[in-house]
């Protein structure tokens, strides 16, 4: 029942939770919190499948007497809660399922982070040859005919601005663009976007995880827009986005432009009301519960046994 419950929870998150969160209006009002909601949803669904596989191993796993008198006394009660009729074959399948889910996610996360770091190092080497540091801007300026601005992950995490962008942007717009890029750095958005991409890479046959990847990337830009608008006029941020347009920054970088620039401009011109403290706290608790639910579902029966059915040794 526990394994089935965890599997149903994973299906519910992917089949109903993803569309519901994609349709919700509040993520646009609190993009930073919404990023964690999407990652919690994806992580909880993957964890539910992995923990469900582990739950199937309980009937074939003997409780060691070396764990103490309490576990010895609870052995029968725990087995009554977790037992299934599938025997060793189903337990073995559960181990394989858990190993595949965890292994793919760990491998793809590591591969994504390594690839991003490699791309960032290669890009920084190119900047040392073609760019020049501008102490006044706190950025690296590159001669290029396309207006663009972006930041890199990793050591140093430079902000890069092209000469075309410097010519096209006025002082207020340039300040907004630099604030946008520094917000990416302060929010560790490169890491969060990479985590979202890792879920899509690990489970490419699941459309829900592609939605997670795209939404995390979109919300990272909205969060940086809000940070820029907090220290620059919203109109200046919108004008800067229009100037930079959809100029691609390349892999492993986050740029102020991009394909979502038009929708972001509309949002800046007619900003949504931010979430109040009560709503923010409520959604934060919901995200926390979402992340903790798989573990609660797995360990809940054991807690009940320990609290009410296990004799406490003296």
Buried (B, 14 or more C-beta within 10 A) or exposed (E): EBBEBBBEBBBEBBEEBBEEBBEEEBBBBBBBBBBBBBBBBBBBBBBBBBBBBBBBBBBBEEBEEEEEEEBBBBBEBBBEBBEBEBEEEBBBBBBEBBEBBBEBBEEBBEEBBEBBBEBBBEBBEEBEEEBEEEEEBEBBBBEBEBBBBBBBBBEEBBBBBBBBBBEBBEEBBBBBBBBBBBBBBEBEBBEBBBBBBBBBBBBEEBEBBBBBBBBBBBBBBBBBBBBBBEEBBBBBBBBBBBBBBEBEBEEBBBBBBBEBBEEBBEBBEEBEEEBEEEBBEEBBEEBEEBBEBBEEBBBBBBEEBBEEBBEEEE
